[in-house]
Amino acid sequence: MNEFELIDVAIAELGSAAAGEWVRTGPGDDSAVTAVPPGMDLVSSVDALVGGVHFPLTAGAELIGYRALMVSASDLAAMGAAGGFALVALCMERADPDWLRKFARGLARAAAGAGLAVVGGNLARGPLSIALSVHGYVPARQALLRSGARAGDQVYVTGTLGAAAAAVARGGLDLCMTDTDLDDLSRRYFLPRARIAEGQVLRGFASSAIDLSDGLLQDLGHVCVASGVGVELESARIPVAAGATLEQALSGGDDYELCFTGRAAPPDLVTPAHRIGRVVREPGVRLDGRPASGGYQHFGA
């Protein structure tokens, strides 16, 4: 089976996930054509996921596809954007239509959950890796940024933290083939949910926001630098997931929850938010009064 036949396999499996209200031309042409809704700004992000680093090489293809798109969509949630469309570039070592069909099925599931249309991409031969660009819409000049936190704001996080890191530490993710193989910890790793709806509710309430991909301490540190402030966190308030440790909740990463600052949390968030600390003038992240750091580093020693 050649490259173009494989692409046809993926497009057929995507089905309605390749279409959307603002999609003029989807997969199959040289480029996709989309329209930006009137009065909206376009929000864009790109991620690269490497087999054996960002996902287990031998895990089920549908789980890999779902995870890849949903973790990328989390960046849109952090900006308060509604889902728009995604482009996917896939490198695979050999022509395997069954694997590709399952991978596309996972993409389609995640796309439906995040409100995205998969409008195009690329397929090449090489070590298994995935690159995704995701694009969403936000009312003009209303995108949530990292740079708006101010002293006196409270710090909040949605959901619970540390479950995916606990799953990685426990091991066995490479043996997960389908949803039925997942328990509560591995489900949080393979089937995260981008908080798209929550991000939209935060517009007008949050002064800053970020999604938690590399660990609470590290990602919150990015907010501090961008805003020129510091934060004081309370360990007793960190919402640690069942089966995880406080350290995994602080530094483990792969949570894809939203961390945001503001005077108060909106009352109608779909996923409850927990107040975990406050924004202060003195730069840096402190936990129970002591400097704290940690998180995933792509090029760490």
N, C-alpha and C positions, 0 to 999 in steps of 0.2 A: 504494500500500500504506500503510495507516494504522499508527499507533503500536502498536496491539494485535496486528495481524498481524505486524509486525516482531518484537515480543516473542516471539510463537509460533515464529517462525523461529529465534531464538536458543535458546529452550528446547529445541526439537527437536534442534538441533545439539549441545547440551550432553549430552543423553542421560543416561547413568549418572553423569556428572560432577556432576549436580545432587542426587545421593542419597548418603547415608552412614549409618553405624550410629546416630549420635546426631541425625539429622535426622528430625523428626516431620512437618513440612510444608515442602516446598521451594517452588520458583518457582510463581507463579500465584495466590497469595492476597495479602491486604493486607500480611502480614508472614510471614516465615519463623518456624518454631517448631523450636527445637533443645533438646536436653537436655545438661547438663554431667555427664560421667561421675562416679560417686561418688569422693570423695577427691581431686578435681582442682580446680585453680584455672583460671579462664578468662583467657586472655591475648589482648588485642585491640590492633589497630593500624589506622591509616587512612592512605592515600596519595592524592595527586592528581597525575596525569600529564597534562601539557599538550602538545598537538601542536605540533611545531616547537621544543620545549624539551626534553622528556624522551624523545621519539622522533620520527623523521622523518615528516612528514605523508604522504609518498608511498610509504613502505615498505609491504611486504605486510601485509595485515590479520592474517593468522595469526601472523606474527612479532610484530606489535604486541601482539596479545592475549596471546601467551605471555610476552613480556617484562613486560607490565604486571602480570600476576598473580604471576609468579615473584619480581620485585623486591620486591613487597609481602610475600610470604611469607617473605622473608629476615629481616624483623623478628621473626617468630615463632622462627626458628632461633636468633637471637641471645639469646632468652630461654630457650632449652632446651625449647621447646614442641613437642608433636606437632601435626600438622595437624588442623584441625577444619572450619571452613567460611568462605566468603567471600561478600561482597555486592559487586555491581559496578554503578556508575552510569555510563552512557555518553551523551555528547553527540555527535551527528553532524549534519553540515550538510544532508544530504538522505536520503531513504528509499532505501537501497541494500541490498536483501536479500542480494545476493551477497557484498558486503563484510562485512556483519554475520555471515553464515554462516561466513566464514573467520575472522573475529575470534573468534567463539564457539568455533571449532575450536581456535584457539590457547589460549584460556582453558582448554578441557577438557584439552588436553595438559599444560599447566602444573599444573592442579589435580591430575591423576593423579600427576604427579611430586612434588608437595608434600604429597599426602595430604589435600587440601581438597575439600569439596563446595561448588559454586557454588549457593547456595540462594535467591538472589533478587537484585533490583537495580532499576534505573530506566533509562528511555530518554527522551531529550529532544532537541529540535532546537537546534543551536548549533554554534559552533566545536569541532572535534574535541578532546575531552578525556575523561579516564577517571578516575574516583574509585573506589578499592577499599578496603573494610574487610575485614581478615582476622582470624580468631579461632582460637586453638589451646588446647590443654590441657597443663597441667604439674602434677605432683603438688603437693599443697597446700604452700605456703611453700617451694618448691624452685626457683622461677624464677631464672634467671641475671640479675643486675643489673649496671649500670655502676659501682655504688658500693662494690664489695667488694675492689678492688685494694689491696694492702698492700706496703710497702717490703720488698724481699727476694724478691717474686714475680718470675717470668720472664714475658716478653711473647712471645706466639706468634701466628702467622697461618696460616690454612689456605691451601692452593693457591698460586697465583702471582698477581701484581698487575700492573696497567698495560695489559693487553691491550685492554680495552674503550676506555680513553682513547686508546690508539694508533689504534684503529679510527676514533674520532671525529676525531682529528687528521689522519688520512690522507684522510678524506672518502669519499663514495660510498655511505654507508649508505642514502641515499634511493633508491638504485637496487636495493636488495635486496628481492626479492619472495617468495622461498621459501627453504627450507633449502639447496637446491642452489646458490644464489647466494653462500653464505657460505664464507669461508675461516676460518682459525684465529682471527684478530682479530675479524672481524665476528660470528663465532659467539659469542664471549664477550660481545659487546654484546647481541645479540638473544636468545640462548638461555642466560642465566646459570642457575645451579642454586642454589636456596636450600639451605643446608647443614642441613636439618631433622634428618637422622640424626646428624650430627656434634654439633649443639647438644644433643641428648638425651644423648649420651655424655659431654658436658662437665659435666653436672650431677654434683656431688660432686667434680669435679676443678678446675674453673675458679673463681677467686675473683671474676672479672668477665668480661663479654663484650659485644661490640658487633658489628654487621655493618658492612661497609665500603661505604657508598654514596657518600659525599662525599669520599673520599680518606683514606688511612691516617693522615696527620698530623692532619687535622681531627677525624676520628672518635675517634682515640686521645686527642686533647685533651679530648673530652667525658668519657672515662673518668677522666682525671686530675682534672678539675674535680669530678666526682661523688664520687670517692674521696678527694679531698684529698691527692693524691700527684703525682709526676712520673715520667717515663720517660726512660731513656737508650737510644736506638736505635743500632745499628751498620749503616752503609750496606752493608757487605760481606755482611751476613746477609739483606738484603731479597730475597725471591724474585721477581725481575723476570721477567715473562713474555717468551718469545721474541718479538721484534719490537717490544718496548716499551722505554722509557728508564727510568732510575731516577727521574727527576722525575715521569713518568707513574705509576709505581708508588707514589710517595709522595703525590701530590696529585691524580691524575687522576680518581679516583672510578669508580663503576659496576662495581666488582669483585664485590660481594656475597659476599665471603669473610668468615669469622669471625676477629676479632682477640680474643684472650682472655689473661687473666693467671692465674698459678697457680704452685705450687711445681714442677709437672712437667706434661707433656702426657700424656693417657691413651694407652696403647699401641695401642688398637684403633680409632682414628679411621679412617673410610672414606677421607677425604681427608687426606693427610699434613699435619702442622703443622710450621712452621719457627720456631725460636727466633730472635727478632730483637732482643731487648734485655732490659732489666730495669726493675723498678719501684723508684724511689728516693723519699726523703722530700721533696726539694726540688721545688716545683711546676713544671709546664711540661714540654713535649716538647723533647728535645734529640737531635740527630743527630750522632754522632761528637763529642760534647762541646759542640756549638754549638746555640743556640736554633733551632727549626725550626717552620714553620707553613705552611699552604697547604691548599687544597681548594675544593670547589664552594660558592658562596654564592648562594642564591636571590635575595637582594636586595643583592648586592655592587655597589659603585660601578662 
